[in-house]
Amino acid sequence: MSDAEVIVVGAGLAGLMCATTLQRSGVDVMVLDGADDVGGRIRTDVVDGFLMDRGFQVLNPAYPAVQQHIDVEALGLQMFGSGAGVLREDGLAILADPLREPEHILDVLRSGLLDPAELLALAKWALPALGPVSRLTSGDDTTRADSMADAGLSGPLRRVVDAFVAGVVLEDDGSTSNGFTQLLMRMFALGSPGLPQRGMRALPEQLAQRLDRPVRTGLAVDALGEGTDGCAEVAVAGETLRAELVVVATGAGAAEGLLGIPAPKMKGVVTDWFTMDEAPTYLDMLIVDGRQAAGPIKNTALITAAAPSYAPAGKHLVQTSVLMADGAQALGLDTVRAHAAEMYGVPTGEWEHIHRHEVQHALPSQEAPLQTRKPMQVSAHVIACGDHMDTASIQGAMVSGQRAAQGYLRRRTQQP
C-alpha cells in the first residue's frame, strides 16, 4: 500500500509544476515542503501593509512556460517601464525602449550613451539573443565578459549593460555563461517584467491551488529510502510515506543532502526595503549605477511607481539590492542610504527602513559552457528537478518540473 503514487518533495515552482502536470494525467500526487508555505525561494513577506518579495524578484510574462501554464491576467501584473535610469558622473540619464516608451525618446537622445561605435558593438553582442534559441543553448559558449570583449563592447555603454545584468544574474565579474545571459536578454526584449497584485507569492500559489491534495507544509524530509517491495520511502516527521516515485524538487543544497547530487555554487543577494513620505523619483524603472567608480547597490527601484499594491495608500516603497559576494551581509544601512541618495539625488536619512532580506542561496551559478538539460534520473524510484537542473530562472524551474513529470508519465505508459 502506498500513500500516493508520486510524492513530490519541495513546493517551489519546479515541484508544483511537476505535481500539476502529473495530476492532469490522473496521477495521485502528494506534495511536501519543510517551510510554512509554498513557493520555495519565491516568497512575499507582508509587514505593516507593505509587500516585500524575498530578494527583489520580477515576473517576465514572455517566458514560454509562464505563457503556457499561468493565468497572467489573474495575477494582476503591474508592469515596470521598459528601460532603466542610469547614474552617471554628471547625473541621472535614461535609457528606454523608444517603441514601448516613446515619451522618453528625448531623454534617451540626451543621455550621452549613444556613441555609434558602442551601439554597433552592443548590437553585435546582443543580436544573437533574438535568433534561434538552439544557437544559444548549443555549440560554443563562453563567459559573458569574454563575449562582450570579443564584440568590442566597452566604455560607458558596457558599464550600463554590466550594471543591469549584474542585478539579474547576481554577479558582477562577468563569469556567467554568455548563452544563458542572452537567453535572459531575449526575454527582456520580448516582454516587460512586472509584479503581481499580491506579490510574487501569487505565482506559486496559483499552481498550488490547482492541486486536489493541499500541499503539506512544515514537513521537512529526513531521508529517502527504498522498501522491500521496491517502492520509494520518505522519512518525515516520525513517519514513513511510500510511493511509486519520489521527485526531489528542493533547492540545490537540500538535494545534495538527500541525494548526494553535487550542488552548484549559489549566489546571494541582500535587499533592503524603505518607505518615505515623498516619492524620490517619478521613474517606474530600475535604476543602476553606470559610473566607473560605482557603489555597492546593483539596482534599486521605486516599487510603488510600477506596483502601487505593494504599499498602503499614500505610502512609497523603495528596494535596494546588493550582491552578497560584495560583503553585503556586513554592509551597514548608512552605506546603503548614502549610495541610494546618490542614485536618486535626494536625501535618504529620513527614509524608514522596513526590512532586510539576506538570501544566501538566491540563484544557482550558471557557468560556461551552458548546460540546460542535466540528467534527472537518480534511481528507479527517484527523480530530481529544479532550476539547478535546468536554467537558473522561473522558466528553468517550471520546465524542469514539467520534464520530471513527463519522464515518469512516459515510463508509466510503457509498463505492461
N, C-alpha and C positions, 0 to 999 in steps of 0.2 A: 504494500500500500504506500502511495506517495502523497505528499501534502500538496503538490502541484506538479503539472507536467514539466514546467520550467520555473526555476527560481532565479530572479534577477537580483544581483547584489549591487545596489547603488541606484539612487533615484535622481541622478543628473540627467542631462539631455540624452546621453547615449543609452542609459538604462531604460528611460521612459520611452524612447523611440523604439528600442528593441521590444519592450513589453507590448506597446500598442500595435506594432507590426505583427507580432505573434498572435495577439488576441483577435485581430481581424481575420486570421486564418483558423480560428476555432481552438487555439491552444489555451489551456488553463494556465495562467501566469500569476505568480506571487512576486511582489517587489519588496525588498527590504532595504532599509537605509539606517545608518547609525545616527544621523542628525535628527533634529527635531522637526524638520520639514523637508519637502522635496526641493530639488534644484541643484544639488552639488555645489559647484563654485558660483552658480548664478543665484544669488540670494539678494533680497532687499530688506534692509532694516528700516524701521519706522520709529522716529524719535520726535516727539512733540509735533506731530503732523508733517514732518519732513520725510521724504522718501530718499534713501541713500543706498545705492547698489554697491555691493561689496567689491571694491576695486573698480572704479568707474568703467562701466560697460555700455555698449550701444548695440542695437539690433539693426542689421542691414537687411531690408526686405528683398534685396536682389539675390540673396543666397538661394540656389535652386531648391534645397531641402526645405527652406522656410516657405517658399512659394508653393511647394507641393503638399506640405503637411500641416502648415499653421494657418489658422484663420487670422490673418494680419488685421483685418478690419475690426475684429472683435477685441484686439489688443488696444485699439485707440491710439495708434502710433503717432507720436508727436515728433516732427522732423526737425533735425538741425539744418542750418543753411549749408549749401554746397560750396564750401571754401574754408578759409582759415584766416584769422588775424595773425600777423607776423610781427613780433617785436624786433625792430632794427635799431641800429645805433642812433638814428635820428627820429625815432618814434614808431608808432604802430602803422603798419601797412596792411592792406587787404588783398588776398589772392582769392578769387572766386570764379566759379564756372559761369562764363558770360551768358550761356544759354539758359541755365537754371536761375541765375541771379543777375538779370540784366541791370538792376538798379545799382550794381557795384562796378559797372564797366569803367566808369571814370576813376574809381578808387584803384582798380587794377592797373589802369594806364599810368597812374601817378605813383605806383608802388616802388618804382625803381628796380623791379625784379625781372624786367622783360628784355634782358640782353639777348640779342638774336643768337649769338653763338651758344649761350647757355640753354636757350629754348630748343635749339637744334639738338644739343646733347641730351636734354631731357626727353625729347621725342624719340631719339634713338634708343634710349634705355627703356622708356615706358611703353612704346607702341606694341611690342610683342605681347603685352598683357591683354590686348584686345584681339589677338589672333586665336588659333585653336588651343583649347585647354591642354590637349595632349602634348603640345610642344613645351608647355610649362612643367608638366609632370613626368616627362621622359627625356632621355637624351642627356646632354652635358648640362651640368648645373654647377654654379659657383656661389660664393658669398655675394650678398648684395653690395658690399663695399667694392669688391673686385669688379663686379659687373658695371657699377656706376663709373668707376675709374676707366674701364675699357671703353665706355661710351663717351668719355671726355667730360662727364658731368662734374663740375667743380664750382667754386665761388659761392656767392650769396644764395643762388637758387639751390645748389646742392645742400647747403646748410638748412634751408627750409624743408626740403624733402626728407633729409635725415631727421630733423626735429619731429616732423609729422609721423614718420614711420616708427621712430623710437617709441612713441606713445602707444602704437598699435601692437608691435611685436615685442615690446618691453626689453629692448636692448639698444644701446647707442654706440656699439663698436662695429657694426656692420657685419656681424658674424652669421646672421640669419640666411638661410637658403634664398637665393635670388628668385628661384621658381616660386617658392611659397610667397615671398613678398609681392611678386607680380600677380599671383592669384588674388591676393587681398586688394591690390590696386585695381584689378579688374572689377571687383565688386563695388569699390568706391566709384568707379567710372559708370557703372550700370545703375547704381542706386544710392540714395542718400540715407544715412543712418538716422535712427530716431530712438525714442524711449516710449515704452508702453504707458498708458494712463496710470496703471497701478504699479509701475516699476518693472524691472527686468524679471522679477519673480513670476510675473504673469505668463511668461513663455513656458517654463516647465510646468506651472500649474495647469495650463491648458491641456498639455499632454496627459498629466496625471488624472485629470477629471474624466478622461475617456476610458479609464480602466474600470472593469467590472469589480475587481477587488481593490479596495483602497490600499495605498502604499502603507506598509507597516514601518513607521519611523521609530527612532530611538532604539533600534536593534542592531548593534554592531556585531558583525560576523567574527567569530573567534578562529574558526578553522574550517577547511574543506576536506572531505574525505570520500571514500567510496565504500558502499555497503557490500555485504557478501553476495548480494544478488546483482551487483553491477550498477545499481543506482547511485547517483551522487548524493552525498550527505553534507549538510550545512549545520555546523555547531553555532548556536546563537542563543544567548540569554538562558543558559542551562538546559536547552532542549536541542534535539536533533531533528532537522527538517530534511525530507527526502524528495528527490525529483529525478526525472529522466535526464535533465540537463541543468547545469548552473552556468549562468552568464555573469561574469565578474565585470561590472561596469563602473568600477570605482575610479578614483584618481590614480595616477601612475604609482605613487608611493604605496598606497594601500594594496594595489595589485601586486606590487613586488613582494610585499609582506605575505600575501595569501598564496601567491602562485610562484614566486621566485623569478618573475619576469623582470629583467633589469629596467629600472626606471630611467627615463631621460633626465637630463638636467632641467630643473624647473626654474622659472623666472618669476620674480616677485615685484609687487608694486605697493606703494603706500599712498592712500588717497585721504586727503583732509577735506572736510565739509564745513563751510562757513555760511552764516547768514548776516545780512546787513540791512540797514533802513533804506538806503538808496541804491539802485542798480548801478554797478560800476561801469557798465557798457550797454550799448544797445545791440551788440552783435549776438546773433543766435548761432555762432560758430565756435569751434575750438580756437584757442589762442596758443601759439607756440613761440618759442624764443629762437629767432634766427640770427642772433648775433654771434660773432666769433667767440666772445667770452660769455657763453650762455650760462644761465643759472641752473639750479637743480630741478625745477619744475619742467616736466616734459610736455604736459599740456594742461590747460585749465579752461573752464567754460562757465559762463553764467547759465546754469542749467535751466532756470526758470524762464529765460528768454525763449527757449525752444519748448520746454515741457513745464508749463505752469502748474500742472498737477503735482509736481514734486515738492511743493511748499504750500503752507496755508495762505489764504487770500491776503494780498498786500505784503507778503514776505518775499525775499530774494534768496537764492541758493547758489553758491559757487563751489565747484570742486577743483582741487589741485592734485595732480598725480606726479609722484617722484619714483624713479626706479629704485627697487630695494638694493640693487647692486651698487647704487651710489651711496650706500650707508644710510638709507632713508629711515631705518628704524631708530637711529640715534639723532636724526635731524630735528632740531628744535623748531617750535612753532614760530619763533621770532624770525628764523631764516626763511621759512615758508612765506610768512607775511611780507617780508622785505622783498622777496622776488615777485610775489603776486602784485605788490604795489608798483613795481617796475612794469609788469606786463599789462596792468590795467590803467596805469597812470593816475591812480588815486590813492589816498592814504588808506591803509588797511588795519591800523592799530585798533580801531573800534569794531572791527568785524568780530562777531561772536563765533567761536569755534564750537561746532556741534558734536563732531565725532571724527575719529581717525580709524581707518581700516588698514591694517597691516596684513596683506595677503602674500604669504611666503611662496605659495605654490599656485600662482595665477595662471601660468601658461607653460606647457612643455616647450623646451627649446626645439627649434626646427632648423637643424643644421644641414648644410650641403654635403653630399647631393640629396635632394629631396626624395623621401620615400613615403608615398601616400597610402600604401596598402601593406601593412605589416601582417604577418600570419596571426590569425586569431585562435586557431585550434590549439588548446593546451593539452587536452586528453580526450578520450572518447566521450566524456560527460562534462567537460568544462571548456567554455569559450571565454575569451577576454575581449572587451571592446572599450572604446573611449577615445577622446581626441588624441591621446598619446599613441594610439594605434592607427591613426589616420592623419589629418592635419589639425593643427592647434587652433581650432576655430569652432564657432557654433555649427557651421556647415560640416566640419570634420566629425564632431561629436555625433550629430544626427545621422550622418551617413554610416558611421561606424556601427551604431546601434542597429540600423536597418540591415547592414551586411551580416551582422551576427545572427539576426532573426532569419534572414533569407537562407543562410547556410544551414541552419537547423531544419527549416521547412523543406529544403531540397532533400536532406538526408531522411527526413520523416516520410516523404512520399515514396522514397526508394525502398523502404522497409517492406519485407514480404508480409 
